[in-house]
């Protein structure tokens, strides 16, 4: 391994504004060039006092990682492996390379579409300082990278990067409860099951994701629908403070009192545009066991059940904000074809063998194929809806007004036509499409306005709303194009139908969106402009827009 003791981090001087790399010749990519004196992104310069960190190499001959092919312009070309070698020398023991057991484990993702992407290495920081060091190295080398929290994005490259560096936050797993029990500080490498297993014995909870294995960071930074959203809003509305590593490597905090613009932007604006969040300080509250009722009905009852669900969204949930639910239409051959699943949750369990009044109308519908009532802690509830690894996955979504049961009923034949196309193309291979209704009642929209509101662009007078989500799993890459192109077409059909009845909204929930969807545009022109202005303030050279691959970008 080469000696990198000659590498030092230096603060910029006024003269550094003129220090950049030479222009790239046609046969070399600009990101593969370094100046003989300096290792720094070609696009980086001093900008209005912006703190730019750079690597100064006292003896370039020590750069054993680089092939040192001098170019006609005086630079040297280095291999794509160079950033991994620098990281390995600087953060020993925290970098894994291909053909190792650890690499194989880290390149395991919930969606097989992500696993097919192969970075040159993974770096697994132990501390926020390690994350800062990694960002300084990667940006100075103008190296492509991605960040993995829980790895639950559905599409290829969502939190992984081909022939780049993936920063895996899996070691950032501290969970600390404040002495007054009102704040829980959670490392960004945690999954929600880690959090609930720490808090359940204490009789505490946070506004968290509902699925055990999903990572903390992705849920919060995209919004975060929770069992407790009826009272408290989404997960992003219940963060007291974010600890963030900026593109310069500087570590800052964002809260209602500090860097308020960044705090607002991180509430739904996705970290990829602003910084690597390494810790979330979350509002915590007393919570014991919850109640749930999982019901599976024949799909033919959709014309009965959908109006009941619509009434629940408009009237029932606002009247009982401790209640939470969703509604799923699926084609399950083992259960005879189309079925409807509705899971109901209540933060306060009712007396034994009774149903909370808010859910009684749906519970009374017959026939029911399967009914499962559970009273248990949050960890148990979240494990029940975990999804297995190994299949290819996609999500698409849009939002419509909840004021028309007929609109929701009329979506069923559109979904059934989509299912028919998939089954015809699948030719007997596994494919499981779901259409899911996720309610956003007015009480949730009101709770979202706390601490200045979030970046999602949803106001109480927009509601009540229903997120219409498509979720599909399948086994072979041959179906990728059929699944995604037809899903996009179905979402377009849904939007056109809703708009024709003046019931459209068009909000795209980022955590259920596919890259082709214009998520940030759906937040409204004003919020999009505000997000871009905030990104420019904290990353004026747009380094993250250029280098941080995956997920959704403000630059499009």
Secondary structure by P-SEA (a helix, b strand, c coil): ccccccbbbbccccccccccccccccccccccccccccccccccccccccbbbbbbbcccccccccccccccccbbbbccaaaaaaaaaaccccccccccaaaaaaacccccccccccccbbbbbccaaaaaaaaaaaaaaccccccccccccccccccccccbbbbcccccbbbbbcccccbbbbcccccaaaaaaacccccccccccccccccaaaaaaaccccccccccccccccccccccccccccccccccccaaaaaaaaccccccccccccccbbbbbbbcbbbbbbbbcccccccccaaaaaaaaaccccccccccbbbbbbbbcccccbbbbbbbbbcccccccccccccccccccccccbbbbbbccaaaaaaaaccccccccccccbbbbcccaaaaaaaaaaaaaaaaaaaaaacccbbbbbbbbbbbcaaaaaaaccccccccccccccccbbbbbbbbbbccccaaaaaaaaaaaaaaaaaaaaaaacccccccccccccccccccccccaaaaaaaaaaaaaacccccccccccccccccc
